Amino acid sequence: MVRLEAAGAENEELADTIRRRAQNVHARRRGAQVLREIALDIVGIERDSMGTRDRLAVSQVLDQPINEATEEALRALVAELVKAIQAAPRGVRASIAFSSVSRTDFE
């Protein structure tokens, strides 16, 4: 019973670490940049051929859907990462999730 409780606490700490790292500004910015490029491809817009005013208008139209998609993508990624890391052998789990404190832990 004690061993199960310890494993549960370790899994929760792992999930919290991954969630916290996914919430940092750098991760969100990178995710949004990638999704913005995908969105532009999907809607068939080539921003390089547009004027400044048109680029701004397109950005304003796409901002909300991209922000929402970024949130959802990060949530899904965190859930999948937690499952994968929890299923990994103990040594691998420790090296992935608790490797070291990075600057992203404080952003």
Secondary structure, 3 states (H helix, E strand, C coil): CHHHHHHHHHHHHHHHHHHHHHCCHHHHHHHHHHHHHHHHHHHCCCHHHCCHHHHHHHHHHHHHHHHHHHHHHHHHHHHHHHHHHHHCCHHHHHHHHCCCCCHHHHC
